[in-house]
Amino acid sequence: MLLVVGQGLARQTSAEAADYPTLNAIDMTRWQLMAIPLLRAAAVAGVGALLAVDAAVLASRLTPIGYARIAEPHPRFAANVAWLVIGGVALAFAVVLVAVPSAWLATRGLRTGAQPGGAQTRPSWAVGRLARAGAPAPVVIGTQLALDSGRGRTAVPARTAIASVAASIIVVALVLSFSAGLNRLVDQDHRWGQNWDAVVDNDFYPLPLAAVAGAFPGAGVRDYAAGNFGEVVRGGRTVLATGIDGRDPSDAQSL
């Protein structure tokens, strides 16, 4: 999303850059010209941060979801002011930060009096390679139109657009890969240590083994073991664990 917002800010900055030589000629410094797109980005960032914080507070009434919502004793609007302020400031800062490269590039040519983002644009490396390789003219021209940012008021942030699309594809691939791996782990119990088919549990109270062991043969249960749920502290971190009695099941007192 930052890349998408940055692309819009870069497009506006690029369109305005054609007027920068004129403004520079009437004694506006490069830093003053850089301040124009950055102040606009700050305004956008401020409004966006306020909307994001408001949305977070309004959405708090709808959270948590799933089973956690059943256990939530006080489902209501809630606002952690400290974290909302930190998140809002971080969001605003990030939006302004993505506007810095375009503002710097738009005013770079003012050092030498050249047109900002103007005629000194370098041809694309990919277009040159295609032309030298003898690619058909439509391929070369199409590639140039796709990669050339243009100049003046017709300039477009082609590189930013490509980076946005590439980042979107990467994010989608990462999410799909992670969810596929997580689903595989959850669906295949033996991968996280559960190699049994069923659990007989009495929640908070021990279940006498003698009360259920006699029913196992009739139910087709081949093997069974006693155990209990608890917590294990490892490396300073507490994790849930299941303890299985490795002795002869006939020696165990509860299941």
trRosetta pair geometry for C-beta under 8 A, 3 or more apart (Angstrom, degrees):
i j d omega theta_ij theta_ji phi_ij phi_ji
1 4 5.5 -50 -148 34 38 112
1 5 6.3 35 154 -14 68 104
2 5 5.8 -54 -145 41 32 108
2 6 5.9 35 154 -21 65 110
2 94 5.8 -76 -113 149 132 113
2 95 6.9 -139 -130 -92 85 57
2 98 5.2 171 171 -51 97 152
3 6 5.4 -53 -141 40 30 114
3 7 6.3 39 154 -28 63 100
3 98 7.3 -144 -90 -149 37 144
3 160 6.8 178 -171 -174 84 83
3 163 5.9 -138 -150 113 132 97
3 164 4.1 173 131 -100 118 80
3 167 5.3 133 0 39 160 151
4 7 5.7 -48 -152 26 30 114
4 8 7.0 27 151 -14 60 101
4 164 5.5 105 -74 -144 61 134
5 8 5.9 -55 -156 35 36 109
5 9 6.4 30 151 -14 68 107
5 44 7.4 162 -168 140 115 135
5 48 7.8 11 -121 -87 148 166
5 95 5.9 -57 127 -130 146 95
5 98 6.7 95 90 80 95 145
6 9 5.6 -56 -145 41 35 109
6 10 5.9 36 155 -21 68 107
6 95 7.9 -160 -68 -148 75 56
6 98 3.5 -93 -88 152 120 124
6 99 6.5 -150 -127 -69 76 54
6 102 7.3 164 -179 -16 85 125
6 160 6.1 -138 113 -156 98 129
6 164 8.0 -174 62 -75 96 110
7 10 5.7 -54 -144 38 29 111
7 11 6.4 34 154 -24 63 103
7 157 5.4 -167 -147 83 71 136
7 160 4.4 167 -102 131 81 121
7 161 5.7 94 -137 -76 136 63
7 164 5.5 -36 -42 -41 138 144
8 11 5.7 -50 -148 30 31 113
8 12 6.7 27 155 -14 63 104
9 12 5.9 -57 -153 38 33 109
9 13 6.3 31 152 -18 67 109
9 37 6.6 110 176 -175 98 106
9 40 7.2 160 -137 104 97 108
9 41 5.4 42 -135 -92 145 101
9 44 7.2 -142 -83 38 112 159
9 95 8.0 136 -39 178 150 84
9 98 7.1 118 48 106 139 93
9 99 4.6 -75 142 -106 150 100
9 102 6.4 159 115 49 88 149
10 13 5.6 -55 -144 40 32 112
10 14 6.1 35 156 -22 66 107
10 99 7.5 -161 -61 -128 66 60
10 101 7.7 -15 -98 87 116 91
10 102 3.7 -154 -116 -92 82 149
10 157 4.0 66 111 -77 126 150
10 160 5.2 137 49 -18 158 165
11 14 5.8 -54 -147 35 28 111
11 15 6.5 28 154 -20 62 105
11 156 6.3 0 -119 -140 96 61
11 157 5.4 -101 -66 0 70 107
12 15 5.8 -54 -150 33 32 111
12 16 6.5 23 156 -12 65 108
12 37 7.1 152 99 -123 99 102
12 40 7.2 -116 113 124 142 155
13 16 5.9 -62 -149 41 31 106
13 17 6.4 49 151 -46 65 98
13 37 4.2 21 -99 -103 112 148
13 99 7.3 144 -43 -163 141 90
13 102 4.5 121 64 138 148 116
13 103 5.9 -107 -141 -80 149 59
13 106 5.0 -122 155 -44 104 154
14 17 5.6 -38 -151 4 33 121
14 102 6.8 -79 -46 -166 84 112
14 106 6.4 -139 -92 -95 47 112
14 117 6.1 -135 -139 148 86 176
14 149 7.6 -119 -141 169 150 114
14 155 4.3 -119 165 97 122 117
14 156 7.1 159 94 -98 155 15
14 157 6.2 -172 -20 -55 145 83
15 18 7.3 -42 174 5 39 104
15 153 5.4 47 -148 -142 73 65
15 155 7.1 -159 -73 56 50 87
16 19 6.0 -56 -177 34 63 107
16 20 7.2 83 132 -46 77 91
16 36 7.2 -132 133 120 153 137
16 37 7.3 178 56 -68 139 101
16 106 7.4 34 78 -171 85 148
17 20 5.2 -27 -159 -6 53 123
17 106 4.1 -130 -95 -157 122 101
17 107 7.6 -136 -129 -60 99 52
17 116 4.2 -118 179 97 114 124
17 117 5.2 57 113 23 157 124
17 152 7.8 -141 82 -129 91 28
17 155 7.4 -19 46 42 124 145
18 21 8.0 -46 176 17 38 96
18 115 7.7 4 -125 -166 59 105
18 116 7.8 -134 -74 59 29 97
18 152 4.8 53 -90 -151 121 70
18 153 5.2 -40 -14 -50 149 79
19 22 5.4 -56 -167 41 63 114
19 23 5.9 59 139 -19 85 106
20 23 5.6 -58 -143 43 36 109
20 24 5.8 40 156 -24 70 107
20 33 5.3 74 -137 -155 105 145
20 106 6.6 151 -39 152 155 93
20 107 6.2 -145 -165 -103 151 73
20 110 6.4 -94 143 -69 117 119
20 116 5.1 22 58 1 140 141
21 24 5.4 -54 -143 38 30 114
21 25 6.3 37 154 -27 64 103
21 110 7.1 -171 -94 -103 62 85
21 113 7.6 72 -132 -162 109 58
21 115 6.4 -53 -41 -113 136 61
21 116 7.1 -164 -43 -6 85 92
22 25 5.6 -52 -152 28 31 114
22 26 7.0 12 155 -4 63 103
23 26 6.2 -64 -153 43 35 98
23 28 4.3 -24 154 37 92 142
23 33 6.2 133 100 -94 131 110
24 27 7.9 106 -178 -27 34 5
24 28 5.7 -85 -90 68 38 84
24 29 7.7 65 -128 -122 77 14
24 30 7.3 26 -112 -73 114 62
24 33 6.7 -26 -71 -46 89 143
24 110 5.1 -163 -106 -139 157 120
28 32 4.8 -122 -170 87 85 130
28 33 5.7 99 136 -56 116 90
29 32 4.7 99 55 6 77 102
29 33 7.1 -142 97 -2 42 86
30 33 5.7 -58 -151 39 34 110
30 34 6.3 36 151 -21 68 104
30 107 4.8 128 -157 163 89 127
30 110 5.0 172 -93 82 102 139
30 111 7.2 13 -73 -63 150 71
31 34 5.4 -48 -145 35 35 114
31 35 6.5 45 151 -30 62 99
32 35 5.5 -46 -153 23 34 117
32 36 7.6 48 148 -32 59 89
33 36 5.9 -34 -165 6 41 115
33 106 7.7 -136 141 110 111 103
33 107 5.0 145 96 -102 121 128
33 110 7.1 131 42 -38 154 162
34 37 7.0 -61 -167 41 43 94
34 38 6.2 31 148 -12 73 120
34 103 4.7 93 -150 158 77 113
34 104 6.7 33 -122 -81 123 51
34 106 7.9 150 -101 68 66 99
34 107 5.3 -87 -65 9 85 154
35 38 5.5 -69 -143 49 36 111
35 39 5.7 39 161 -25 75 107
36 39 6.2 -56 -147 33 22 106
36 40 6.7 19 154 -14 58 107
36 103 7.9 170 63 -132 70 111
37 40 5.5 -55 -148 39 37 113
37 41 6.2 40 153 -21 68 104
37 99 5.7 -163 141 172 101 116
37 102 6.7 -113 151 100 159 101
37 103 4.3 -162 68 -92 126 104
37 106 7.1 98 -14 38 148 150
38 41 5.5 -49 -146 36 34 113
38 42 6.4 40 151 -23 64 102
38 96 6.3 56 -159 -158 82 95
38 99 5.9 156 -104 108 57 123
38 100 7.0 41 -98 -90 108 64
38 103 5.6 8 -48 -78 89 168
39 42 5.4 -48 -147 32 34 115
39 43 6.6 38 152 -20 63 100
40 43 5.7 -50 -152 33 34 111
40 44 6.5 33 151 -15 65 105
40 99 7.8 -170 78 -156 84 156
41 44 5.6 -54 -148 40 35 111
41 45 6.0 36 153 -22 68 108
41 95 5.9 -176 177 136 94 89
41 96 4.9 130 120 -112 117 57
41 98 7.8 -170 -152 69 139 73
41 99 3.6 -112 -79 -12 158 165
42 45 5.5 -53 -142 38 30 113
42 46 6.2 34 156 -23 64 104
42 92 7.3 48 -147 -179 62 102
42 96 5.4 33 -80 -93 71 118
43 46 5.8 -51 -147 32 29 111
43 47 6.6 23 158 -11 63 105
44 47 6.2 -60 -151 40 29 105
44 48 6.0 26 155 -16 66 113
44 95 6.3 -137 100 158 98 140
45 48 5.7 -59 -143 42 29 111
45 49 6.0 30 158 -22 66 107
45 91 6.9 170 -165 124 89 74
45 92 3.9 107 150 -145 112 67
45 93 7.5 132 -180 -25 149 19
45 94 7.8 162 -132 62 123 59
45 95 3.6 177 -96 70 104 133
45 96 5.4 -54 -25 -41 159 83
46 49 5.9 -54 -145 34 27 109
46 50 6.5 26 157 -16 62 105
46 92 5.8 47 -77 -123 49 127
47 50 5.9 -56 -151 36 31 110
47 51 6.4 28 154 -16 66 108
48 51 5.8 -57 -147 39 32 109
48 52 6.1 33 154 -22 66 107
48 91 6.7 -131 113 143 103 120
48 92 7.3 158 69 -91 94 69
48 95 6.4 118 55 -60 144 160
49 52 5.6 -53 -145 36 31 113
49 53 6.4 30 156 -18 65 104
49 88 4.0 97 179 -163 110 83
49 89 7.3 76 -151 -61 150 25
49 91 4.8 156 -101 83 91 116
49 92 4.4 -34 -44 -54 143 98
50 53 5.9 -54 -147 36 30 108
50 54 6.3 29 154 -16 64 107
50 88 7.2 61 -69 -145 39 128
51 54 5.7 -55 -146 39 32 111
51 55 6.1 33 155 -21 66 107
52 55 5.7 -54 -147 37 30 111
52 56 6.4 33 153 -23 64 104
52 87 7.4 -127 124 131 124 109
52 88 6.6 168 76 -104 110 77
52 91 5.9 -49 47 118 162 178
53 56 5.6 -52 -149 32 32 113
53 57 6.6 30 154 -17 64 103
53 84 5.0 90 -138 -177 103 109
53 87 7.3 147 -89 86 85 106
53 88 4.9 -9 -57 -77 121 123
54 57 5.9 -56 -151 36 32 108
54 58 6.3 27 155 -14 67 109
55 58 5.8 -57 -144 41 31 109
55 59 6.0 29 157 -19 67 111
56 59 5.8 -57 -143 39 27 109
56 60 6.8 45 152 -41 59 94
56 79 7.8 100 110 -120 97 83
56 84 6.2 -179 86 -116 142 105
56 87 7.6 79 -47 91 166 150
57 60 5.7 -39 -160 5 34 118
57 77 6.4 39 172 -167 82 102
57 78 7.9 -151 -143 80 68 32
57 79 4.9 -4 -113 -86 103 110
57 84 7.3 27 -58 -113 94 150
58 61 6.7 -44 179 14 44 108
58 77 7.5 -24 -114 -121 32 109
59 62 5.4 -60 -165 40 58 110
59 63 6.3 40 144 -13 82 112
60 63 5.8 -68 -142 45 38 102
60 76 7.8 3 125 109 102 43
60 77 5.4 92 83 -145 112 49
60 78 4.7 -140 166 48 143 72
60 79 6.8 -135 -13 -66 162 58
61 75 7.3 79 -160 163 53 85
61 76 6.6 -26 -113 -174 75 27
61 77 5.0 -19 -66 -74 94 70
62 65 7.3 7 147 -72 79 96
63 69 7.5 -126 -172 -87 32 99
64 68 3.7 -51 119 109 144 120
64 69 5.1 -151 87 -67 74 68
64 72 5.7 165 32 -56 100 131
65 68 6.8 41 63 56 33 102
65 69 5.6 1 -129 -37 19 121
66 69 6.3 133 58 5 34 96
67 70 5.5 -47 -161 28 48 114
67 71 6.7 35 148 -10 72 106
68 71 5.8 -62 -150 45 38 105
68 72 6.3 55 149 -43 69 97
69 72 5.4 -37 -146 11 36 120
69 75 6.5 43 -158 -92 82 135
72 75 4.9 85 108 -65 128 85
79 84 6.0 -21 -171 -23 92 150
80 83 4.4 20 110 31 117 110
80 84 6.1 149 82 -20 64 90
81 84 5.7 -62 -143 40 28 110
81 85 6.2 29 161 -20 66 107
82 85 6.1 -59 -154 34 25 108
82 86 6.5 21 152 -15 63 108
83 86 5.5 -52 -144 39 37 112
83 87 6.0 36 156 -18 68 107
84 87 5.8 -54 -142 41 29 110
84 88 6.1 30 157 -20 64 108
85 88 5.8 -55 -144 37 28 110
85 89 6.3 24 159 -15 64 108
86 89 6.1 -58 -146 39 27 107
86 90 6.2 26 156 -18 64 111
87 90 5.7 -56 -143 39 29 111
87 91 6.2 31 157 -21 65 107
88 91 5.7 -54 -147 35 29 111
88 92 6.4 26 157 -15 64 106
89 92 5.8 -55 -147 39 31 109
89 93 6.2 31 155 -19 65 109
90 93 5.8 -55 -145 38 29 111
90 94 6.3 31 156 -22 64 107
91 94 5.8 -55 -148 33 29 111
91 95 6.6 28 156 -19 64 104
92 95 6.0 -55 -151 33 31 109
92 96 6.6 27 154 -13 65 106
93 96 5.9 -59 -151 40 32 109
93 97 6.1 36 151 -27 66 109
94 97 5.4 -54 -146 33 31 117
94 98 6.7 28 158 -18 65 101
95 98 6.2 -54 -151 32 31 105
95 99 7.0 27 150 -18 61 107
96 99 5.8 -62 -158 34 36 112
96 100 7.2 55 146 -43 65 91
97 100 5.8 -33 -162 -2 40 117
98 101 7.4 -40 -172 19 43 100
99 102 6.1 -63 -162 45 52 106
99 103 5.9 50 147 -22 80 112
100 103 5.8 -63 -146 40 31 110
100 104 6.1 29 160 -20 68 109
101 104 5.8 -59 -147 37 30 110
101 105 6.2 23 159 -15 67 108
102 105 5.8 -55 -142 40 31 108
102 106 6.1 34 158 -24 65 108
102 157 7.0 -42 -105 -99 124 130
102 160 7.7 -6 -72 -57 116 145
103 106 5.9 -54 -144 33 28 112
103 107 6.7 2 164 2 61 111
104 107 6.6 -77 -152 47 26 93
104 108 6.3 49 151 -59 65 96
105 108 5.5 -29 -145 -9 34 122
105 116 7.7 117 136 -174 57 96
105 117 6.5 68 141 -76 95 98
106 116 5.0 49 180 164 51 135
106 117 6.0 -23 -117 -26 56 120
107 110 5.2 -30 -175 7 71 124
107 116 6.0 -25 -92 -113 24 136
108 111 6.7 -36 175 3 49 109
108 116 6.7 121 45 -132 63 84
109 112 6.4 -69 -166 50 57 89
109 113 7.6 -61 155 87 80 16
109 114 3.8 -98 -165 83 107 91
109 115 5.9 -19 133 85 158 23
109 116 4.3 -165 38 -90 115 48
109 117 6.9 -120 -10 -8 130 41
109 118 6.3 66 -104 16 174 101
109 120 7.3 157 -106 31 120 128
110 113 7.2 37 -156 -82 38 28
110 114 7.9 -106 -59 53 22 62
110 116 6.4 -3 -40 -68 82 104
114 118 6.1 -154 158 47 89 121
114 119 7.9 -123 -170 45 104 82
114 120 6.0 -3 -178 -10 147 133
115 118 2.7 60 92 -41 110 157
115 119 6.2 68 48 2 125 81
115 120 7.9 160 57 2 83 92
115 151 7.3 62 118 -179 127 121
115 152 7.5 -23 166 -75 133 80
117 121 7.2 27 -178 -69 56 106
117 149 7.4 -89 -169 115 110 129
117 151 5.9 172 129 -133 81 73
117 152 7.7 -170 98 -41 101 30
117 155 5.7 22 143 -108 134 169
118 121 7.3 -143 109 -26 25 90
118 151 5.0 79 -139 -162 42 128
118 152 6.8 55 -113 -54 79 74
119 151 6.3 46 -70 -132 46 172
121 148 7.4 94 135 -156 141 85
121 149 6.6 -148 -139 54 144 100
121 151 6.1 -142 -15 -68 132 109
123 127 5.9 -104 170 71 98 124
123 128 5.9 103 117 -52 120 104
123 144 7.8 -36 -154 -125 91 105
123 148 7.9 -31 -135 -97 56 103
124 127 4.1 87 70 3 103 105
124 128 6.9 -170 93 -7 57 82
124 143 7.1 -142 87 140 147 96
124 144 6.4 -171 25 -115 125 62
124 147 4.2 58 -94 114 155 137
124 148 6.4 -106 -29 -68 114 70
125 128 5.8 -57 -153 37 33 111
125 129 6.4 31 153 -18 67 106
126 129 5.8 -55 -148 36 32 110
126 130 6.4 31 155 -18 66 106
126 143 6.0 -125 118 173 109 130
126 147 6.2 151 53 -49 121 169
127 130 5.8 -56 -149 37 31 110
127 131 6.3 30 154 -19 65 107
127 140 6.2 90 -157 -162 80 77
127 143 5.2 172 -94 109 79 112
127 144 4.7 69 -116 -81 142 83
127 147 6.5 -153 -39 59 108 134
127 148 7.8 22 -39 -53 152 97
128 131 5.8 -56 -146 36 31 110
128 132 6.3 24 159 -13 66 109
129 132 5.9 -59 -145 42 30 107
129 133 6.1 26 156 -18 65 112
130 133 5.7 -60 -144 40 28 109
130 135 4.1 -36 -179 18 88 145
130 139 6.2 -137 -178 122 135 106
130 140 5.1 177 113 -99 119 79
130 143 5.8 108 14 37 162 161
131 134 8.0 51 172 -60 30 21
131 135 6.8 -68 -77 40 28 95
131 140 5.1 77 -78 -128 80 137
135 139 4.5 -95 158 84 117 131
135 140 5.4 142 87 -54 109 89
136 139 4.8 92 64 6 81 105
136 140 7.2 -156 95 -5 41 87
137 140 5.7 -57 -145 39 35 109
137 141 5.9 28 161 -15 71 110
138 141 5.9 -57 -139 43 29 107
138 142 5.9 30 161 -20 65 112
139 142 5.9 -57 -142 39 25 110
139 143 6.2 25 158 -18 62 108
140 143 5.9 -59 -150 37 27 110
140 144 6.4 26 153 -19 63 107
141 144 5.7 -55 -148 36 32 111
141 145 6.4 30 154 -18 65 105
142 145 5.7 -54 -146 37 32 110
142 146 6.3 29 155 -18 64 108
143 146 5.7 -59 -148 38 31 110
143 147 6.1 2 164 2 68 115
144 147 6.4 -71 -137 49 26 92
144 148 5.2 21 172 -24 70 120
145 148 6.4 -44 -113 33 20 106
146 158 7.0 129 154 -155 45 126
147 158 5.8 133 -157 145 29 145
147 159 8.0 50 -157 -72 70 70
147 162 7.7 19 -112 -49 73 145
148 158 6.6 106 78 -13 22 162
149 155 5.4 23 147 -160 88 90
149 156 6.0 -149 -157 67 61 56
149 157 6.6 9 -135 -116 110 24
149 158 4.6 -135 -87 13 68 105
149 159 6.8 -35 -71 -8 117 89
150 154 4.8 -100 165 111 142 88
150 155 4.3 -167 91 -105 92 50
150 156 5.8 59 27 13 122 75
150 158 7.9 121 4 -28 82 115
151 154 7.1 25 66 64 41 87
151 155 5.3 26 -116 -71 12 106
152 155 6.0 149 55 -24 35 97
156 161 7.4 1 148 -19 104 134
157 160 3.8 -6 150 31 119 121
157 161 6.0 135 102 -24 78 85
158 161 5.7 -57 -150 35 32 111
158 162 6.4 30 154 -17 67 105
159 162 5.7 -53 -148 37 33 110
159 163 6.2 33 153 -19 65 106
160 163 5.6 -54 -146 39 32 112
160 164 6.3 37 153 -24 65 103
161 164 5.6 -52 -149 32 31 113
161 165 6.5 28 155 -14 64 104
162 165 5.9 -55 -149 38 32 108
162 166 6.1 31 154 -17 66 109
163 166 5.7 -55 -143 40 31 111
163 167 6.1 32 157 -20 66 106
164 167 5.9 -55 -146 37 27 109
164 168 6.4 29 154 -21 63 106
165 168 5.6 -54 -149 34 31 113
165 169 6.5 30 154 -18 65 104
166 169 5.8 -55 -150 36 32 110
166 170 6.3 32 152 -20 65 106
167 170 5.5 -54 -147 37 33 113
167 171 6.3 34 155 -20 67 104
168 171 5.8 -54 -148 35 30 110
168 172 6.4 28 155 -16 65 106
169 172 5.8 -55 -147 38 31 110
169 173 6.2 30 154 -19 65 108
170 173 5.8 -57 -147 38 29 110
170 174 6.2 30 155 -20 65 107
171 174 5.7 -55 -147 36 30 111
171 175 6.3 28 156 -18 65 106
172 175 5.9 -56 -147 37 30 109
172 176 6.2 25 158 -14 65 110
173 176 6.0 -58 -144 41 28 108
173 177 6.0 28 158 -19 65 110
174 177 5.8 -57 -143 38 27 109
174 178 6.1 24 160 -17 65 109
175 178 5.9 -57 -144 39 27 108
175 179 6.1 21 160 -14 65 110
176 179 6.0 -56 -140 41 28 106
176 180 6.1 29 159 -21 64 108
177 180 5.9 -56 -147 36 27 110
177 181 6.4 23 156 -14 63 108
178 181 5.9 -59 -150 40 29 108
178 182 6.1 27 154 -18 66 109
179 182 5.6 -54 -142 39 32 111
179 183 6.1 34 158 -20 66 106
180 183 5.9 -53 -145 37 28 110
180 184 6.4 31 154 -21 62 106
181 184 5.6 -54 -149 35 31 113
181 185 6.4 31 153 -20 65 105
182 185 5.6 -54 -150 35 33 111
182 186 6.3 26 155 -15 67 107
183 186 5.8 -56 -143 40 31 107
183 187 5.8 23 161 -15 68 113
184 187 6.1 -59 -137 42 25 105
184 188 6.0 -7 170 10 64 115
184 191 7.4 42 133 6 81 168
185 188 6.7 -74 -137 52 19 87
185 191 5.3 -120 -136 98 64 136
185 192 6.1 70 -180 -40 95 114
188 191 4.7 62 102 -9 102 115
189 192 6.7 -78 -166 49 45 86
189 194 3.9 -65 170 80 110 107
189 195 7.1 175 112 -78 100 33
190 193 7.5 118 -160 -22 37 4
190 194 6.7 -104 -81 74 37 54
190 195 4.9 58 -113 -95 91 80
193 242 7.8 162 121 47 123 113
194 242 7.9 58 -93 38 88 154
196 199 7.0 99 99 -66 128 75
196 225 7.9 -126 -85 34 140 103
200 207 6.5 -132 127 106 98 166
200 212 6.0 166 138 175 161 164
200 255 6.0 16 83 131 107 130
201 207 7.1 -159 -151 -19 24 138
201 229 8.0 30 -134 -19 128 123
202 205 5.2 -64 124 72 117 78
202 206 7.0 42 61 137 129 11
202 207 4.0 148 -11 -66 127 102
206 228 7.8 -36 -105 -101 89 112
206 253 7.8 13 165 111 143 91
206 254 3.7 -18 -180 -168 117 156
206 255 7.7 116 -174 45 75 40
207 211 6.9 -115 172 59 77 121
207 212 6.6 13 151 -7 116 134
207 254 5.9 127 63 -170 45 87
207 255 4.7 -52 82 67 105 85
208 211 4.3 83 81 -6 101 110
208 212 7.6 146 90 1 63 85
208 253 7.4 -55 -136 162 66 67
208 254 5.9 -58 -101 -109 33 76
208 255 7.6 11 107 15 15 88
209 212 6.6 -81 -158 48 37 88
209 213 5.3 39 160 -38 79 116
209 226 5.8 -54 -83 -87 130 121
209 249 7.3 -173 -166 172 144 88
209 252 5.4 107 -46 102 159 94
209 253 6.3 177 11 156 113 18
209 254 5.7 -157 -29 -116 86 17
209 255 4.7 116 -92 -34 77 98
210 213 6.0 -45 -120 24 28 113
210 214 7.5 31 -179 -21 55 100
212 215 5.7 -61 -165 36 55 110
212 216 7.0 73 143 -45 76 91
212 255 6.3 -79 52 34 131 152
213 216 5.7 -35 -161 -1 43 120
213 224 7.3 -162 -118 72 80 144
213 249 7.5 155 -117 141 126 117
213 255 7.9 166 -58 -45 86 138
214 217 7.7 -48 -176 21 39 97
215 218 5.8 -65 -163 47 54 109
215 219 5.8 44 146 -18 82 115
216 219 5.8 -70 -146 43 30 106
216 221 3.8 -73 -167 60 90 129
216 224 5.9 -97 -125 -17 152 142
217 220 7.9 52 178 -62 31 18
217 221 7.0 -80 -68 53 25 80
221 224 5.8 22 158 -49 129 112
224 249 5.8 89 90 -128 78 159
224 255 7.6 -13 160 -125 121 129
225 244 5.3 39 123 -170 136 100
225 245 5.7 -172 177 60 92 78
225 246 7.6 8 -152 -92 135 32
225 249 5.6 -122 -111 -88 47 106
225 252 7.6 109 -172 -19 54 158
226 244 7.7 137 85 -159 41 54
226 245 4.3 9 71 20 88 134
226 249 6.1 140 -14 -138 90 77
226 252 3.4 178 11 168 150 159
226 253 7.6 97 -152 46 167 40
226 254 6.3 115 -156 89 127 42
226 255 4.8 -106 -120 -100 80 59
227 242 5.9 36 158 171 136 89
227 243 5.4 175 -158 93 86 56
227 244 4.3 -34 -91 -103 125 50
227 245 5.9 -147 -75 -6 59 76
227 255 7.3 23 32 -157 57 54
228 242 7.6 175 88 -156 32 58
228 243 5.2 -7 57 57 78 105
228 254 7.8 48 -72 99 106 108
229 240 7.2 -11 -171 -171 98 97
229 241 7.5 157 -157 87 55 47
229 242 5.7 -31 -103 -104 66 70
229 243 7.7 -175 -87 18 17 78
230 240 7.8 162 97 -154 28 57
230 241 5.8 -25 75 68 72 90
230 242 7.9 135 27 -102 66 26
230 243 6.2 10 24 -10 114 114
231 238 5.3 6 179 -172 123 101
231 239 6.9 153 -155 77 73 32
231 240 6.1 -51 -102 -104 69 42
231 241 6.3 117 -135 18 18 93
232 238 7.4 156 78 -150 36 55
232 239 5.7 -25 63 64 86 84
232 240 7.9 43 19 144 81 8
232 241 4.2 51 -12 -22 112 146
233 236 7.1 3 -179 -120 96 12
233 237 7.1 160 -153 77 59 32
233 238 5.2 -28 -96 -92 75 71
233 239 8.0 152 -95 17 28 68
234 237 6.1 -32 70 62 66 84
234 239 6.6 -26 26 16 106 115
245 249 7.2 118 91 -105 118 58
245 251 7.9 -154 160 81 133 93
245 252 4.9 119 93 -90 168 128
247 251 5.0 -57 127 62 126 133
247 252 6.8 152 73 -54 103 86
248 251 4.8 87 72 -4 88 105
248 252 7.9 -157 97 -15 52 81
249 252 5.5 -46 -157 18 48 116
252 255 7.1 88 126 -73 130 66
